[in-house]
Amino acid sequence: MVVPRVSVQRVLASSAAAVALLLGPQPATAGNDAQQPAKRDPAVDRAAARAIVHLDTRSGRITVFAGELGRYFSIVGTDGQVVAERISADELAASHPEVAIVVDHGMAIQMADVELTGAP
């Protein structure tokens, strides 16, 4: 079995992006208010969101996407059929509560492996 080599910088950058996404938006400082970009259209944000993690389960694959407005989720069954595509966390909890639990648990385990440096 060949294991691909991954640079430490790439792993740390991916982990930092995942941590920032999970922590949610940070409050703006007084000097930063003028530099805030205009609010993004939710439909555009959903389509432009990048995949940050795949969670493989016995029943399929869950892909988590990171957008400026939050996380989105896609679910593909083991047969390759798309069950849900880029739905929000609220939509996921309402339509697939068992998957929402798997995602929360999987992300918590993954976050336990990430070392946060410089965090208050």
C-alpha positions as CSV (number, residue, x, y, z in Angstrom):
1,M,0.0,0.0,0.0
2,V,1.4,3.4,-1.0
3,V,0.7,6.2,1.4
4,P,0.8,9.7,-0.3
5,R,3.1,12.2,1.3
6,V,1.4,15.4,2.5
7,S,3.3,18.5,3.5
8,V,2.9,19.6,7.1
9,Q,2.1,23.1,6.0
10,R,-0.9,21.8,3.9
11,V,-2.2,19.7,6.8
12,L,-1.9,22.7,9.2
13,A,-3.5,25.1,6.7
14,S,-6.5,22.7,6.2
15,S,-6.8,22.2,10.0
16,A,-6.7,25.9,10.7
17,A,-9.4,26.5,8.1
18,A,-11.6,23.8,9.6
19,V,-11.0,25.2,13.1
20,A,-12.0,28.7,12.0
21,L,-15.1,27.4,10.3
22,L,-16.2,25.4,13.4
23,L,-15.6,28.3,15.7
24,G,-17.9,30.5,13.6
25,P,-17.7,34.1,12.7
26,Q,-15.6,36.3,15.1
27,P,-17.0,39.6,16.3
28,A,-15.7,42.6,14.3
29,T,-13.4,45.0,16.0
30,A,-14.2,48.7,16.1
31,G,-11.4,49.5,13.5
32,N,-12.4,46.7,11.2
33,D,-16.1,47.6,10.6
34,A,-15.3,49.8,7.5
35,Q,-13.4,46.9,5.9
36,Q,-16.1,44.3,6.1
37,P,-17.2,43.0,2.7
38,A,-20.9,43.2,1.6
39,K,-23.0,40.3,2.6
40,R,-22.9,37.4,0.2
41,D,-26.0,36.0,-1.5
42,P,-26.7,32.6,0.3
43,A,-27.3,30.8,-3.0
44,V,-23.9,32.0,-4.4
45,D,-22.2,31.1,-1.1
46,R,-23.7,27.6,-1.1
47,A,-22.5,27.0,-4.7
48,A,-19.0,28.5,-4.1
49,A,-18.4,26.7,-0.8
50,R,-15.3,24.4,-0.8
51,A,-15.2,20.9,0.5
52,I,-13.2,20.7,3.8
53,V,-13.8,17.2,4.9
54,H,-15.3,13.8,3.9
55,L,-16.8,11.5,6.5
56,D,-17.1,8.0,5.3
57,T,-19.8,5.9,7.1
58,R,-21.3,2.5,6.6
59,S,-24.3,4.1,4.9
60,G,-22.4,6.5,2.6
61,R,-20.2,9.6,2.5
62,I,-20.9,12.9,4.0
63,T,-19.0,15.9,2.6
64,V,-18.7,19.1,4.6
65,F,-18.4,22.4,2.7
66,A,-17.1,25.7,4.1
67,G,-18.8,28.9,2.9
68,E,-18.5,32.4,4.1
69,L,-22.0,32.1,5.6
70,G,-21.5,28.7,7.2
71,R,-21.2,25.0,6.6
72,Y,-23.1,23.0,4.0
73,F,-23.4,19.2,3.7
74,S,-23.9,16.7,1.0
75,I,-24.8,13.1,1.5
76,V,-24.2,10.3,-1.0
77,G,-25.4,6.7,-0.3
78,T,-23.2,3.6,-0.8
79,D,-25.1,3.0,-4.0
80,G,-23.8,6.4,-5.3
81,Q,-27.3,8.1,-5.1
82,V,-27.2,11.7,-3.9
83,V,-29.4,11.9,-0.9
84,A,-28.9,15.6,-0.1
85,E,-26.7,18.2,-1.8
86,R,-25.2,21.3,-0.1
87,I,-27.8,21.7,2.6
88,S,-27.3,23.9,5.6
89,A,-26.8,22.6,9.2
90,D,-30.4,23.4,10.1
91,E,-31.7,21.6,7.0
92,L,-29.5,18.6,7.8
93,A,-30.7,18.5,11.4
94,A,-34.4,18.7,10.3
95,S,-34.2,16.2,7.4
96,H,-31.5,13.8,8.5
97,P,-31.1,14.0,12.3
98,E,-29.1,10.8,12.5
99,V,-26.6,12.1,10.0
100,A,-26.4,15.4,11.9
101,I,-25.3,13.4,15.0
102,V,-22.7,11.6,13.0
103,V,-21.3,14.9,11.6
104,D,-21.2,16.5,15.1
105,H,-19.5,13.5,16.6
106,G,-17.1,13.1,13.6
107,M,-16.1,16.7,13.7
108,A,-15.6,16.6,17.5
109,I,-13.2,13.7,17.2
110,Q,-11.3,15.4,14.3
111,M,-11.0,18.6,16.3
112,A,-9.6,16.6,19.3
113,D,-6.7,15.8,17.1
114,V,-6.0,19.4,16.1
115,E,-3.6,21.3,18.4
116,L,-4.6,24.9,18.8
117,T,-1.7,27.2,19.4
118,G,-2.1,30.8,20.5
119,A,-5.8,30.3,21.4
120,P,-7.0,32.3,24.4
